[in-house]
Amino acid sequence: MLKSILITGANAGLGKECARQMALQSGVEKIYLGCRNKEKAKAAKQELEQATGKAIFEIITIDVSDLASVRAAVKSLKEPVEGLVMNAGGTGGKHFSEKTKDGVTQIFAVNLLGHVALTNELLKAKKLTKVALYAGSEAARGVKEMGMKRPALKTSSVAEFASICDGVFFGNTKDATVPYGPIKYMAALWMSSIAREYSGIRFVTMSPGATTGTEGFNTLSPLKRFVMKGMMKMMLMLGKVHKLEVGAQRFVDGLTNESYQSGVFYASQKGLTGSIGEQSKLFADLSNESFQDNAKIAIDSFIKPS
Ligand SMILES: NC(=O)c1ccc[n+]([C@@H]2O[C@H](COP(=O)([O-])OP(=O)(O)OC[C@H]3O[C@@H](n4cnc5c(N)ncnc54)[C@H](OP(=O)(O)O)[C@@H]3O)[C@@H](O)[C@H]2O)c1
């Protein structure tokens, strides 16, 4: 049972639905909605209060692509949280490959750098006490159905992982789905590495699976959006993707069910929906401890002290 949780990207899609489902769990007293846009956050808070009949939501302003905002958010937390859901993310907006002031791409900052900094700051301040869940993706091990290849690294060295962080690995690609999978792969590696460092906290990477009803494709180029949305519609008809409630339920399960083990990446066993299993059984690189640590070292090298 968790008393308090912080969810990033809680004003839409899976983050908001996870907040709704968690509010209905017994014992949950406080849910912090981590959002970058105050107006959207207020609207989500109101909607969640109405949907659940509970006044347990509090807004925390956080833009995970901006480390100063991440640090300010941690400072603003008056008490520790028992659970953290690193959900904000997706394809990084229209300028996904542009660099942030920390030297990583926008898509990397939103999906991973900000969450690493957030976790580090929470741990340093002793403000995270039980479980951290990262919103992973099957894209991390490749998804044939969506035309996404398994990340193909040559050396898995710190330098090669750093080239995923700053985007050099991807050349001049204009397609945000190209870096997305390798970034989610690095996230799962980082989670496994930090799980070995902090044995008192459960670090679970959980993919929601292919989930409809989110705003996930809205910032892709019009052509890519058309293709991806069309594919999702067709796959929903074929039973190969699922609805929002099902995707968010995976997060709730990862948070509340302790049989989901620390350091493990769980996602669909086959395709993008259905039963969940350990992804290292499908892609052995995920359990390589040197790769995990190299990914962590590479990410940490972009986080300069404030
Ligand atoms: N949907 C799927 O099929 C699927 C599958 C696998 C994994 N995932 C992962 O699940 C997570 C949620 O996806 P979703 O489909 O629910 O996406 P979504 O509907 O687009 O929601 C994304 C949320 O993240 C927030 N966000 C984006 N950039 C942010 C930033 N810099 N700082 C703070 N918040 C930020 C958005 O806020 P704004 O409203 O302000 O933009 C929004 O609340 C993502 O990490 C995604 O990669 C999704």
The ligand as a Tripos MOL2 file, in Angstrom:
@<TRIPOS>MOLECULE
LIG
   48    52     1     0     0
SMALL
NO_CHARGES

@<TRIPOS>ATOM
      1 N1          0.5870    5.4080  -25.3290 N.am      1 LIG1
      2 C1          1.3540    4.3690  -25.5990 C.2       1 LIG1
      3 O1          0.9910    3.5220  -26.4090 O.2       1 LIG1
      4 C2          2.6700    4.1900  -24.9040 C.ar      1 LIG1
      5 C3          3.3640    2.9840  -25.1050 C.ar      1 LIG1
      6 C4          4.5710    2.7850  -24.4570 C.ar      1 LIG1
      7 C5          5.0800    3.7650  -23.6260 C.ar      1 LIG1
      8 N2          4.3980    4.9300  -23.4600 N.ar      1 LIG1
      9 C6          4.9870    5.9350  -22.5530 C.3       1 LIG1
     10 O2          4.0270    6.3140  -21.5850 O.3       1 LIG1
     11 C7          4.2340    7.6640  -21.1940 C.3       1 LIG1
     12 C8          2.9400    8.4540  -21.3200 C.3       1 LIG1
     13 O3          2.5230    8.4260  -22.6710 O.3       1 LIG1
     14 P1          1.0930    8.8940  -23.1640 P.3       1 LIG1
     15 O4          0.8040    8.0810  -24.3650 O.co2     1 LIG1
     16 O5          0.1530    8.9320  -22.0450 O.co2     1 LIG1
     17 O6          1.4260   10.3710  -23.6680 O.3       1 LIG1
     18 P2          0.5740   11.7260  -23.6520 P.3       1 LIG1
     19 O7         -0.8880   11.4550  -23.6700 O.co2     1 LIG1
     20 O8          1.1790   12.5620  -24.7360 O.co2     1 LIG1
     21 O9          0.9630   12.3710  -22.2400 O.3       1 LIG1
     22 C9          2.2700   12.7950  -21.9830 C.3       1 LIG1
     23 C10         2.2890   13.6250  -20.7240 C.3       1 LIG1
     24 O10         3.6550   14.0250  -20.4940 O.3       1 LIG1
     25 C11         3.6770   15.4230  -20.3190 C.3       1 LIG1
     26 N3          4.9500   16.0130  -20.6990 N.ar      1 LIG1
     27 C12         5.5190   16.0400  -21.9280 C.ar      1 LIG1
     28 N4          6.6810   16.7150  -21.8640 N.ar      1 LIG1
     29 C13         6.8250   17.1250  -20.5800 C.ar      1 LIG1
     30 C14         7.8130   17.8570  -19.8890 C.ar      1 LIG1
     31 N5          8.8850   18.3550  -20.5180 N.pl3     1 LIG1
     32 N6          7.6580   18.0770  -18.5570 N.ar      1 LIG1
     33 C15         6.5590   17.6170  -17.9110 C.ar      1 LIG1
     34 N7          5.5860   16.9220  -18.5100 N.ar      1 LIG1
     35 C16         5.7270   16.6780  -19.8320 C.ar      1 LIG1
     36 C17         2.5380   15.9530  -21.1660 C.3       1 LIG1
     37 O11         2.2070   17.2590  -20.7480 O.3       1 LIG1
     38 P3          1.6700   18.3980  -21.7880 P.3       1 LIG1
     39 O12         0.1910   18.1900  -21.8690 O.co2     1 LIG1
     40 O13         2.0640   19.6800  -21.1080 O.co2     1 LIG1
     41 O14         2.3540   18.1670  -23.0910 O.co2     1 LIG1
     42 C18         1.4700   14.9030  -20.8430 C.3       1 LIG1
     43 O15         0.8980   15.1800  -19.5900 O.3       1 LIG1
     44 C19         5.3690    8.1830  -22.0790 C.3       1 LIG1
     45 O16         6.5680    8.1160  -21.3810 O.3       1 LIG1
     46 C20         5.3690    7.2310  -23.2580 C.3       1 LIG1
     47 O17         6.6370    7.1500  -23.8640 O.3       1 LIG1
     48 C21         3.2080    5.1630  -24.0730 C.ar      1 LIG1
@<TRIPOS>BOND
     1     1     2 1
     2     2     3 2
     3     2     4 1
     4     4     5 ar
     5     4    48 ar
     6     5     6 ar
     7     6     7 ar
     8     7     8 ar
     9     8     9 1
    10     8    48 ar
    11     9    10 1
    12     9    46 1
    13    10    11 1
    14    11    12 1
    15    11    44 1
    16    12    13 1
    17    13    14 1
    18    14    15 2
    19    14    16 1
    20    14    17 1
    21    17    18 1
    22    18    19 2
    23    18    20 1
    24    18    21 1
    25    21    22 1
    26    22    23 1
    27    23    24 1
    28    23    42 1
    29    24    25 1
    30    25    26 1
    31    25    36 1
    32    26    27 ar
    33    26    35 ar
    34    27    28 ar
    35    28    29 ar
    36    29    30 ar
    37    29    35 ar
    38    30    31 1
    39    30    32 ar
    40    32    33 ar
    41    33    34 ar
    42    34    35 ar
    43    36    37 1
    44    36    42 1
    45    37    38 1
    46    38    39 2
    47    38    40 1
    48    38    41 1
    49    42    43 1
    50    44    45 1
    51    44    46 1
    52    46    47 1
@<TRIPOS>SUBSTRUCTURE
     1 LIG1         1 GROUP 0 **** ****
